[in-house]
Amino acid sequence: MVRTLDGGGRLVKHRCGFSWEHKAPVVSEPNPARSLGDLKSRFPKAEDVDPEQLERVARLKERYLADKPELDPGVAAYWAKYQRIFSADGLWTCDPRVLKDFANSEIGARPGNQATFNSAWNDMGDAAAAEATRQTIEHLLRGPEGVPLEDRLEQLLSGAKPFAMTGFKEALLTKVLCVMDPDRFLTILKYTTEAGGKREIARMVYGLELPAPESVNWTLGRLILWSNDLLLDLAGDGFANQQHAAAFLWWAKDQLGGRPAA
């Protein structure tokens, strides 16, 4: 090196006599355009659905509501119980068994087989497993100020939080949100699954292609929440509750199977 140049570059010279300017490496700055708000603004919206497809789904909705105007009213009482259990006071004083029972109950929503959670619970014992489950639910519902819900959800899904309970993942985390905010969250507990998650329902019912979960900038936590809000908007009014709306979307998926409705 001969000398340092203005701006951080260097003038370097080889022993043969040839000299050249060696510029300082360019350091990439974070892209401010990839903010949470920007990503959400680029997520598919209800107005992206073809109007003719919306009309077809509306006709299906009319048929569905005529045949199935409501769902089991007993679900509300069960969920009200867990709203008290998951409250800021109830969560830390409840019997550990009610937390395990919640993970295995199909009342109001079906989280599927929870073998991983149950095995971890049995290995850890009631006290330790309940503590991990409590911390997981607390972080999801009332995590650090300034961390959006979708990012708290992602932290628990990705394993970024060492206290997170083993096996208490997407289906159970979404079920907690359904219980605690039943006016917002549909009881469709997976973003994508062979049996049909939010992504499959959006495609088969409304003809919308939602981002793949492995997309780097989106994160699964964001996709779970934003797809829920999109489907809720598309389902519209007229349902007894969001469980009722979710049941319609499942039914419509099977009726359409990716084909336009009659």
Disulfide bonds with the S-S distance in Angstrom:
none
